[in-house]
């Protein structure tokens, strides 16, 4: 079955950096685009980044453009989200997501807290 497992979240100071990972299994990872979303209390889930198959194309929310970078390693079935210049507004639970054979799949999420 499709599984997505995020890791790498934690507490980071404003201005700091963090890299999230999402390990995928149960499907041919290289054949699918991947997304990163985040959710903050009281706000809707926000699409943060998208990376296409092969990593040739990426799209970012305006709120993270220039600070976040999505990448993927198909040999490791892993997608990454490099985050820099973090601010308290980036505090959220971050999820990876993909759409396989007509079904949306989500990881369990990883908490990122930006605070001094």
C-alpha positions, 0 to 999 in steps of 0.5 A: 500500500502507498505510504508516505513518511515525513521526518525532519521537523523540529524547533528552529530559531527565526532565520534558521534552516531545516530540511524535511524528508518524505520517504515514499513506498508502495508505488513507483515513486519516479512516476509521480509528482509530489507535493508539500502542504502545511497546516496551521491552527485555524487556517486552511491547508496550504500548498507549499511546493510541487515537484514534477517527475524527474524534478524538472519542474517545481512550483512554490507558494508565493509565501515561500518562494525564494526560501524553500526548495523542493527536490527529490531522489528517485533512487531513495524514493524520497522527496525533500523540502529545504527551508531557509530564512524561516519565520514564525509564520512558517510554523505548521505541520508539514505534509507530503502528498501524492495522487496515485491511481485516483487516490490522494495519499498523505503522510502523517505530517511533521511539526515545524516550529519557528520560535526564539 
